[in-house]
Amino acid sequence: MTTVLIIVISAVFGVSALLTVWRIIIGPSILDRAVASDVLLTLLICALGAEMAINHHTRSLPVLLIVAAVGVFGSVSIARFVARRDGGAER
């Protein structure tokens, strides 16, 4: 039963990641790509969290924190870039 559940979870994460990569490739705008990259990072965090729960360990926790930090900093950077490009308020 557990093996079937692991296979189903892996398939769902895999299909979701492929669809997200497809959205990153086809775009069409930079904001679509930014949202898709955030979704891909979230999928990675969820997959690592599921792996930690299945194997009963916390060794991947530093990796989760680094991936989350990269996602936050990337989103902020893209938001600032788009705001400047669109003529947003400057400091």
Secondary structure, DSSP 8 states (H G I E B T S, - for coil): -HHHHHHHHHHHHHHHHHHHHHHHHH-SSHHHHHHHHHHHHHHHHHHHHHHHHHHT--TTHHHHHHHHHHHHHHHHHHHHHHHHHTT----
